[in-house]
């Protein structure tokens, strides 16, 4: 396979632009809206003075993409723009969390996603497999991506795929939409499950590579 950073064999959709959500920008827009209201907060509808605006705490931007090797191309991408699933009635979405009363450990990381939300490729590579979770029960799908250059593999569960086997995708490119888990797991926090394997095909903690809100 040709490495996704240098060429595309058959890309069905153009790579999505890298996404950066600036909370500071949201705050600035919000202040402008308040300043243009009826003057209840800012007499006369005047905007807050620039000096006072600058004095406010400025939230840090949330960056969804990581260029690990510094070559200007994204290596890892948060697949849902969501955080890691916290504890709910079915446990935690963290890597290594207890499953089946301690009989096994969680081999992936769950990223919160509303049903129907866009899911992005966590790594660049070729779509090597479109499978089913739970032997097809419930129609839950799995998208597998393999990078022949880095030897990394990603499996993304609970995705209605918009890609096909053989497609070459960039990290951050849309690969489908999140499926609804509430039928199988009533009360669970909806999410996609991401498993990452290193070049030796050992399962690793995806949260140590993929960016997420803290």
N, C-alpha and C positions, 0 to 999 in steps of 0.2 A: 504493500500500500504506500502511496505517496503521502508524506507527512502533511497533515492538515494545515501547518503553518506556511507551507510553500506552494501547495497546489490543491486543487479540488478535482476529484474524479467525477463525481456526479452530485452536485449540491442542488437540491430541489428548491431551497429558499435562500435568499442572500443572508449572510451573517448579520445579526442584529448589532447595532452600535452598542458599545460598552455603556453601561448605565451607571450614573452617579447621582444619587439623591442628596441634594444639599439641604439639610435642615435649616441652615442659616438663611438660605434663599427663601424658604417657606416662611420663616419668621419675618423677613423683610417685607414680603408680599402681604402678610397678615397685618403688619403695622401700617402699611400704606392703606389697606382697606379700612382699618379703624380710624386712621387720620382723615379719611374722606367721608366719614359718617356724619351724623347730625350735630356733632360738637359736644356730645355728652361726656366723652373721654378727653378730647382735645378741643378746647373752646374755639369756636369759629371754624371748626373742621380742619385746622392746621395740622400738618404732619408733625410727629415728634421731632424735636431738634436732632440734628445729626450727631452732636456730641453725646446726647443722652442715649441715642440708639447704639452708638459704638460702645457705650459703657455697659450695655446689657450683656449677659452671658451668651456667647456664640456657640451653639451646638456644633459638634463635629460632623462633617459629612460622612455618610455611610457609603463605602466603596464596595461594589459587588464583585469586582474583578481583581485578580492578582496576576501580575507578570513576575513569576518567580525567578526566571533566568535573565531578566532585564533586557530582552531582545525587542521589546515594544509590542509583543503579541501576548494576549491573555493565555495563561496556563490553567488557571482554576477560576471557576465562576459559581456564585451562589445560585442554585437551580431554581429557587422560588422567590428570592428576595425576602425570605422569611428567616426567623430565628429557629434554633433547635427546639423541638417539642419538649416542653416541660412535663412534669409528672401529671398524669391523669389516671383514670380508673384502670387503664391498661398498662401503666408503668411509665417509664421515661424514654424519650427518644435519643438519649445520649449513647455514644459508642460504649459497649461493654455493659450496658444495663442488664439487670437480671431478667430472665425470661423463664417461663414454665417452672416457677417455684425453685429457681436456682439450677435447673437441669442444663441450661445453656445461657449464653450471653448474646446480647444484641450485636450483630456484626456490622451494622450500618449506622447511619445517623439520619434522624428524621427531621426534615425541614418543613415548617408549617406552611400550608398552602390551602387556600379556599378552593373547593371544587370548581373546575372550569378555568382556574388561573393558568397562565402560561408557565410552562416548565422549560428551563434552559439546560443546555448541555453543560455538565460540570467540568468536562475536559474536552480537548479537541481529539478527533479521531474518526474512525469509520464505524458506522452502525453495523455491528457484527451479528446482532440477533434481536429479534422482537419476540418475546416469549410471554408466558402467562404465569402469574403467581397462583398458588393454591390449586395447581392442576386445572386451571381454567375456571374454577368455581368463582362466580361473581363477576367474571370478565375483567379482572384486574390484570394490567399489562406490565411488562418489563422491557425497558430499552437498554441494550448493552452497547457500550462504545469501547473500542480498543484503539490505542495509539501505537502504531508500529515503531515509531521513533523512540518514544520514551518507555514503551512496554507497559504503560499504565492501562488499567481497565476500570471502567465505571459501569455499575448496574443501577438503573434508576427505576424504582418500583412505583406502581399506582399512577401510571401515565397513559393517557389515551394518545397514541403516537401520531405525529404528523410527518414522520420520516419513514424511510424504507431501508431494508437491509442493503448495504452497499453505499448508502449516502455518506459523504464526508462532511463533517460538521465542525465548526469552530467552537471553542469554549464560549458560552454565552448565547449561542444560536438556539432558537426555539426548536424543541423536539416533540412538543405535544402539550396537552393540558392535564391538569391534576384531576384524578378521579375521586369520587365520593366514597369514603370508607365507612360511613355511618350505617350502612346496611349490614355489613359483617361485624363491625365493632361499634354498636350504639354507644354514644357518649365519648368516643375517642376524639382527640384533636386531629382534624384532617391535616394530612401531610404527604410528602413524597419521601421515600426511603432511599438513601444513597449508600451504596457500597463501593469502596475504592480498594483496588489491589495494586501493590507496588510491582516493580519489574520482576520480582521473584514470585509474584502472584500470591503474596501474603496479604490478608485483609488488614487495612490500616484505618486509623481514626480519621474519617473524612473531615471532621471539624477542625483538625490541625492543618488542613490544606485549604478548605473552602471558606471564604469569608462569610461572616454572619453578624447581625447586630448583637451588641453586648448589653 
